[in-house]
Amino acid sequence: MQTSQTGNLMVVQCSEGCPVANAILAGVIGEALNHETIENVYGCLKGLHGLLHEEIIDLAEESQQTIRALQHTPGAALGTSSLTLKRPQDIERALQVIRAQEVHSLILIGDLDTQESALKIAEAAEEQGYKLSVITIPASIENNLPVTDHCLGFGSAAKALSLTVRELSCELASSITSGPRVHILEVPGTQSGWLAASSTLAKRRNEPEDAPHIVCMPETHFETQGFLSAVQKALVKHGYAIVVTAEGITDADGNFVAQPADPADNLSRPSVAELLANLVRTELSIRAEWSRLGVLASTAAHCLSQND
């Protein structure tokens, strides 16, 4: 971290669901306290919502033991919110708080929406002639931020997913005498298949037949008959099949396979894994189960990747 502007630094945890959000926070605090040009290190509670309401604490008052413990603590210690700065009055209010606290270095930790909010704050500060260095730290288990090598948190989520697939494979392989089984595991990824693709790390070296046997991603269109054919082939070969699917897979027309009840609300989208499991049961008359990795991938602080 380099800053030539003397003043205060503020850090904000913006997005939800990243297993290393607190480890990033610990790194920011530790680095900031070593810079003479940074007078105070502030933390903004409840993400951007807290910024607008000026809910701020002095992080320098926290003990070193507390800061070190953050490295292996899931969640967001400062609290977060899903708020993004889209309205002009919100951007103006955010900058008003920043100026009142004499903050000249602003760090936001989060996903793509966070980057957009950071850009708007930086542009507003420049327009008003206020010297403000805005730094964003890409954190996303979906690894969906462009022009990055990778997003922090993705490696840990990928590790958690691959371990889950290995363990799930052991369970299904041990019960094939009870009849063929299919398990469909849904993972985060509305527009990106990085996490779903990372499930192939569960395969052992020189063992290409290991699970997952089928991976569905938004980057490749889903085709019903091709999917059912792939499931049948896996069942013939292994006696069971493990499918990993991103939540946002689409058909040839670009429509979500699992359509949300409200097109404007992605949170209302039903489980694509449940839909595919029902498809297997109906078309192939095979026992099919499904599950969602979901929040477990974003809280997997117990198996952080070395890279993270």
For each residue, the residues with C-beta under 8 A, 3 or more apart:
1: 28 31 32 35 135
2:
3: 9 35 37 38 104 105 133
4: 37
5: 37 104 105 131 133
6: 37 38 39 104
7: 37 38 39 102 103 104 105
8: 38 39 40 41 42 101 102 103 104 105
9: 3 32 38 40 41 42 103 104 105 106 107
10: 42 43 44 56 98 101 103 105 106 107
11: 25 28 29 32 41 42 43 44 59 78 107 108 109
12: 43 44 47 48 50 51 78 106 107 108 109
13: 21 25 44 47 76 77 78 79 80 109 110
14: 47 48 80 81 108 109 110 111 113 114 117
15: 18 21 80 82 109 110 111 113 114 139 140
16: 76 80 82 298
17: 141 188 295 297 298 299
18: 15 21 24 76 109 110 111 139 140 141 152 153 298
19: 74 141 153 156 157 160 297 298 299 300 301 304 308
20: 23 24 139 152 153 156 301 304 308
21: 13 15 18 24 25 75 76 80 109 139 153
22: 25 26 70 71 73 74 75 76 77 301
23: 20 26 27 70 71 72 304 308
24: 18 20 21 27 28 109 137 139 152
25: 11 13 21 22 28 29 43 70 76 77 78 109
26: 22 23 29 30 67 68 70 71
27: 23 24 30 31
28: 1 11 24 25 31 32 107 109 137
29: 11 25 26 32 33 41 59 62 67
30: 26 27 33 34 67
31: 1 27 28 34 35
32: 1 9 11 28 29 35 38 41 105
33: 29 30 38 41 60
34: 30 31
35: 1 3 31 32 38
36:
37: 3 4 5 6 7
38: 3 6 7 8 9 32 33 35 41 105
39: 6 7 8
40: 8 9 58 60
41: 8 9 11 29 32 33 38 58 59 60
42: 8 9 10 11 56 57 58 59 101 103
43: 10 11 12 25 56 57 58 59 78
44: 10 11 12 13 47 48 50 51 55 56 78
45: 50 55 56 57 78 79
46: 49 50 53 55 78 79 80 81
47: 12 13 14 44 50 51 76 78 79 80 81 82 83
48: 12 14 44 51 52 81 83 84 85 94 117
49: 46 52 53 81 83
50: 12 44 45 46 47 53 54 55 56 78 79 81
51: 12 44 47 48 54 55 94 97 98
52: 48 49 83 90 93 94 97
53: 46 49 50
54: 50 51 97 100 101
55: 44 45 46 50 51
56: 10 42 43 44 45 50 97 101
57: 42 43 45 61 78
58: 40 41 42 43 61
59: 11 29 41 42 43 62
60: 33 40 41
61: 57 58
62: 29 59 66 67
63: 66 67
64: 67 68
65: 68 69
66: 62 63 69 70
67: 26 29 30 62 63 64 70
68: 26 64 65 71
69: 65 66 72 73
70: 22 23 25 26 66 67 73 77
71: 22 23 26 68
72: 23 69 301 304
73: 22 69 70 77 301
74: 19 22 299 300 301
75: 21 22 299
76: 13 16 18 21 22 25 47 79 80
77: 13 22 25 70 73
78: 11 12 13 25 43 44 45 46 47 50 57
79: 13 45 46 47 50 76
80: 13 14 15 16 21 46 47 76 110
81: 14 46 47 48 49 50
82: 15 16 47
83: 47 48 49 52
84: 48 113 114 116 117
85: 48 90 91 94 117 120 121
86: 90
87: 90 91
88: 91 92
89: 92 93
90: 52 85 86 87 93 94
91: 85 87 88 94 95 120 121 124
92: 88 89 95 96 124
93: 52 89 90 96 97
94: 48 51 52 85 90 91 97 98 121 124
95: 91 92 98 99 121 124 125 128 130
96: 92 93 99 100
97: 51 52 54 56 93 94 100 101
98: 10 51 94 95 101 103 106 121 125 130 132
99: 95 96 102 103 130
100: 54 96 97
101: 8 10 42 54 56 97 98
102: 7 8 99
103: 7 8 9 10 42 98 99 106 132
104: 3 5 6 7 8 9 131 132 133
105: 3 5 7 8 9 10 32 38 132 133 135
106: 9 10 12 98 103 118 121 132 133 134 135
107: 9 10 11 12 28 134 135 136 137
108: 11 12 14 114 115 117 118 134 135 136 137
109: 11 12 13 14 15 18 21 24 25 28 114 136 137 139
110: 13 14 15 18 80 113 114 115 136 137 138 139 140
111: 14 15 18 114 115 138 139 140 142 144 145 151
112: 115 116 140 144 145
113: 14 15 84 110 116 117
114: 14 15 84 108 109 110 111 117 118 136
115: 108 110 111 112 118 119 136 138 145
116: 84 112 113 119 120
117: 14 48 84 85 108 113 114 120 121
118: 106 108 114 115 121 122 134 136
119: 115 116 122 123 134
120: 85 91 116 117 123 124
121: 85 91 94 95 98 106 117 118 124 125 132 134
122: 118 119 125 126 132 134
123: 119 120 126 127
124: 91 92 94 95 120 121 127 128
125: 95 98 121 122 128 130 131 132 134
126: 122 123 129 130 132
127: 123 124
128: 95 124 125
129: 126
130: 95 98 99 125 126
131: 5 104 125
132: 98 103 104 105 106 121 122 125 126
133: 3 5 104 105 106
134: 106 107 108 118 119 121 122 125
135: 1 105 106 107 108
136: 107 108 109 110 114 115 118
137: 24 28 107 108 109 110 152
138: 110 111 115 145 148 151 152
139: 15 18 20 21 24 109 110 111 151 152 153
140: 15 18 110 111 112 143 144 145 151 152 153 154
141: 17 18 19 151 153 154 156 157 188 195 297 298
142: 111 151 154 188 189 190 192 194 195
143: 140 150 151 154 192 194 195
144: 111 112 140 151 189 191 192 194
145: 111 112 115 138 140 148 151
146:
147:
148: 138 145 151
149:
150: 143 154 155 307
151: 111 138 139 140 141 142 143 144 145 148 154
152: 18 20 24 137 138 139 140 155 308
153: 18 19 20 21 139 140 141 156 157 298 308
154: 140 141 142 143 150 151 157 158 194 195 198
155: 150 152 158 159 305 306 307 308
156: 19 20 141 153 159 160 300 301 303 304 305 308
157: 19 141 153 154 160 161 188 195 198 297 298 300
158: 154 155 161 162 195 198 199 201 305
159: 155 156 162 163 201 300 303 304 305
160: 19 156 157 163 164 293 296 297 300 303
161: 157 158 164 165 187 195 198 199 202 244 293 297
162: 158 159 165 166 198 199 200 201 202
163: 159 160 166 167 202 303
164: 160 161 167 168 185 293 296
165: 161 162 168 169 185 199 202 211 212 242 244
166: 162 163 169 170 202 211
167: 163 164 170 171
168: 164 165 171 172 183 185 211 242
169: 165 166 172 173 202 210 211 242
170: 166 167 173 174
171: 167 168 174 175
172: 168 169 175 176 181 183 211 240 242
173: 169 170 176 238 239 240
174: 170 171
175: 171 172 178 181 240
176: 172 173 179 180 181 238 239 240
177:
178: 175 181
179: 176 287
180: 176 235 239 240 241 286 287
181: 172 175 176 178 240 241 286 287 288 289
182: 231 235 240 241 242 243 277 280 286 287 288 289
183: 168 172 240 241 242 243 288 289 290 291
184: 243 244 245 273 276 277 280 288 289 290 291
185: 164 165 168 199 212 242 243 244 245 273 290 291 292 293
186: 245 246 247 271 272 273 290 291 292 293 294
187: 161 195 196 199 244 245 246 247 292 293 294 297
188: 17 141 142 157 195 246 247 293 294 297 298
189: 142 144 192 193 194 195 196 217 218 246 247 248
190: 142 218 246 247 248 266
191: 144 218 248
192: 142 143 144 189 195 218 219 246
193: 189 196 197 215 217 218 219 220 246
194: 142 143 144 154 189 197 198
195: 141 142 143 154 157 158 161 187 188 189 192 198 199 246 297
196: 187 189 193 199 215 216 217 244 245 246
197: 193 194 200 215 217
198: 154 157 158 161 162 194 195 201
199: 158 161 162 165 185 187 195 196 202 212 215 244
200: 162 197 203 212 215
201: 158 159 162 198
202: 161 162 163 165 166 169 199 210 211 212
203: 200 207 208 210 211
204: 207 210
205:
206:
207: 203 204 210
208: 203
209: 237 238
210: 169 202 203 204 207
211: 165 166 168 169 172 202 203 242
212: 165 185 199 200 202 215 242 243 244
213: 230 234 238 241 242 243
214: 227 230 231 234 241 242 243 244
215: 193 196 197 199 200 212 243 244 245
216: 196 220 222 227 243 244 245 246 249 276
217: 189 193 196 197 220 245 246 249
218: 189 190 191 192 193 246 248 249 250
219: 192 193
220: 193 216 217
221: 250 251 252 254
222: 216 227 249 250 251 257
223: 226 227 251 252
224: 227 228 279
225: 228 229
226: 223 229 230
227: 214 216 222 223 224 230 231 276 279
228: 224 225 231 232 279 280 283 284
229: 225 226 232 233
230: 213 214 226 227 233 234
231: 182 214 227 228 234 235 241 243 280 284 286
232: 228 229 235 236 284
233: 229 230 236 237
234: 213 214 230 231 237 238 240 241
235: 180 182 231 232 238 239 240 241 286
236: 232 233
237: 209 233 234
238: 173 176 209 213 234 235 241
239: 173 176 180 235
240: 172 173 175 176 180 181 182 183 234 235
241: 180 181 182 183 213 214 231 234 235 238
242: 165 168 169 172 182 183 185 211 212 213 214
243: 182 183 184 185 212 213 214 215 216 231 276
244: 161 165 184 185 187 196 199 212 214 215 216
245: 184 185 186 187 196 215 216 217 249 272 273 276
246: 186 187 188 189 190 192 193 195 196 216 217 218 249
247: 186 187 188 189 190 258 269 271 272
248: 189 190 191 218 256 272
249: 216 217 218 222 245 246 256 257 272
250: 218 221 222 253 254 255 256 257
251: 221 222 223 254 255 257
252: 221 223
253: 250
254: 221 250 251
255: 250 251 259
256: 248 249 250 259 260 269 272
257: 222 249 250 251 272 275 276
258: 247 269 270 271 272 275
259: 255 256 263 269 270
260: 256 263 265 266 267 268 269 270
261: 265 268 269 270
262: 265 268
263: 259 260
264:
265: 260 261 262 268
266: 190 260 269
267: 260
268: 260 261 262 265
269: 247 256 258 259 260 261 266 272
270: 258 259 260 261 274 275
271: 186 247 258 274 275 290 292
272: 186 245 247 248 249 256 257 258 269 275 276
273: 184 185 186 245 276 277 290 291 292
274: 270 271 277 278 290
275: 257 258 270 271 272 278 279
276: 184 216 227 243 245 257 272 273 279 280 288 290
277: 182 184 273 274 280 281 288 289 290
278: 274 275 281 282 288
279: 224 227 228 275 276 282 283
280: 182 184 228 231 276 277 283 284 286 288
281: 277 278 284 285 286 287 288
282: 278 279 285
283: 228 279 280
284: 228 231 232 280 281
285: 281 282
286: 180 181 182 231 235 280 281
287: 179 180 181 182 281
288: 181 182 183 184 276 277 278 280 281
289: 181 182 183 184 277
290: 183 184 185 186 271 273 274 276 277
291: 183 184 185 186 273
292: 185 186 187 271 273
293: 160 161 164 185 186 187 188 296 297
294: 186 187 188 297 298
295: 17 298 299
296: 160 164 293 299 300
297: 17 19 141 157 160 161 187 188 195 293 294 300
298: 16 17 18 19 141 153 157 188 294 295
299: 17 19 74 75 295 296
300: 19 74 156 157 159 160 296 297 303 304
301: 19 20 22 72 73 74 156 304
302:
303: 156 159 160 163 300
304: 19 20 23 72 156 159 300 301 308
305: 155 156 158 159 308
306: 155
307: 150 155
308: 19 20 23 152 153 155 156 304 305
